[in-house]
Amino acid sequence: MGGVNQIVLAEPRGFCAGVDRAIEIVERALAKFGAPIYVRHEIVHNTYVVNELKAKGAVFIEDLAEVPPGATLVFSAHGVSKAVEAEAQARGFSIFDATCPLVTKVHVEVAKLAREGYEFIMIGHKGHPEVEGTMGQLDHGIHLVEDVEDVAKVQPAQTEKLAVVTQTTLSVDDAAEIAAAVRTRFPKVREPKQQDICYATQNRQDAVKLLSPQVDIVIVVGSPTSSNSNRLRELAERLGTPAHMVDSAAELKAEWFEGRARVGLTAGASAPEVLVAEVIERIRALGAVSVRSMPGIEEKTKFPLPKGLRLDDIPPPQHIS
């Protein structure tokens, strides 16, 4: 049986603007205020990134009771509920919000339509921190559906004013199918002007759709908790290409590559390029002689940092790349 001879890299892959910004907020807070900086939930869903920031003095917590009064607290990129926000303020923390602006956009839309009397159907994964944050923008009137079956069971109090919102990191195709089921059951439902699924999720899934038919196996660099990374692996498999997700090069298994000459490689939006480089090295050791990048969209999105961390007197942090 032949072995690996080529690696094909998906474009785009890896860090998105929201992840870049969230990591930089923690790094700048550490540079400006010193350790410890407390972070509610993993800043982004990547083991390597979290461990790097822990080594610099970030302390990751789930319960605000673990944070001492007067401490500096960062909300993760996934966003938080109104209850968490209120509790953090009541406890007197100095707060920096690293919520991705594309998640905040969904929160703002929910608040605006709720004032107009809307109820909501949210398409998302139960228990994911982004879903908890968005659903927690309201104390009632927001109903979660995870699949088409849930749409048949959902019971809003009224159907005259009903709007649909989605988690930003879903499978584009699944979300479209669920949204179609929502429209069929509730023909008057209001949909977002621009889809809530973010540009980075869309672009990385589109790249995997192009990549999968050209390769014999797809490797996704990403952590098990990362929604968008899991969707990339599922998408490749759905397209008929064997796929594996790895948190690091150490998780690669030589037998995956037996008889598979072309390896497709991508990374979720919270996975740093350094991990991709290590995976490339490991696959080279298995016999790959060439690495090529597919043509793809060049992402230029950048998000500003919160006030108080933009100061010129903060030296630029040593960034996790």
C-alpha positions, 0 to 999 in steps of 0.5 A: 500500500502506498503512503502519504505524498502530498499535504493540501492546506485549506484556505482560510483556516485557523484563527478568526478575528474574534479569536485574535481579539479575545487572546489579545485582550487577555495578553494586554490585560496581563501586560497592563495589570499583571497576573493574575487575570481571571477569565470566565470560561476558556477564552477560546475553545483551544487547549494549547491557547488556554495552557499558554495563557495559564503559563502567563498568569491567566486563571480560568474559572466557571463560577464568579465566586472563585474570583476575589473582589476587585480583580480583573475579569475577562468574559470569553469570546463566546459571550455571557448571559445578562445574569453573569454580567450583572453578578460580575458588576455587583461583585465589583470586578474590573471587567473586559469583555472579549465577546466576539463582536459577531456574537454581540451583534446577535445579543443586540438583535435579541434585545431590540426585537424583544423590546418590540414584543418578539419571542425567539427560536434559537438554533444551536447546541444545548450547553454551549457557552455561546448558546447559554449567553445568547439565551441568557439575554432574556429571562423568558421567550427564547426557545432552543432547537437543536435539530429539525425534530425539535422544531415540531415540538417547540411551543412559543406563547404566540406566533405573530411576533417570532424571530429566529437566531442562531449560534455563530459556529453551526454547520451552515447546511444544518442550520439552513435545513433547521431554519427551513423547518422553522419557516414551514411551521411558522411562515411569519417568522422573522429571519436575520438580515444577514445570517448569524453564522459568522464569516469565519465559520462559513469560509472554513466550511466552504474551504473544506467543501472544496478540499474534501473531494481532492484528498483521501483524508482530512485532518482538522486541527481543533479541540474537542470543545470547539464547535466550529472545528467539530463541524469541519470534521463532520462536513468532510465525513458527510462529503465522503472523505475520512476525517479526524480531529486532533488537538495536537500532532501527538494525536495523529496515528500512522495507520490513518494514512496507510494507502492515503496519498493526499492529506487535506489539512485545516484548522478551526477558528480557535486553533493556532497556526503553530499547531498546524505547522507541527501537524505538517512536520509529523505528516512529512515524517510519514512520507509527505514530500509536498505541501500546497495551499488551495486558493481561497478567500483572504480574510481581512476582518479586524475588530478593535480592542475594548477601551482601556486596553488600546493604550499606546503605553502597553507594549505589544504582547508576545502573541500566540501565533 
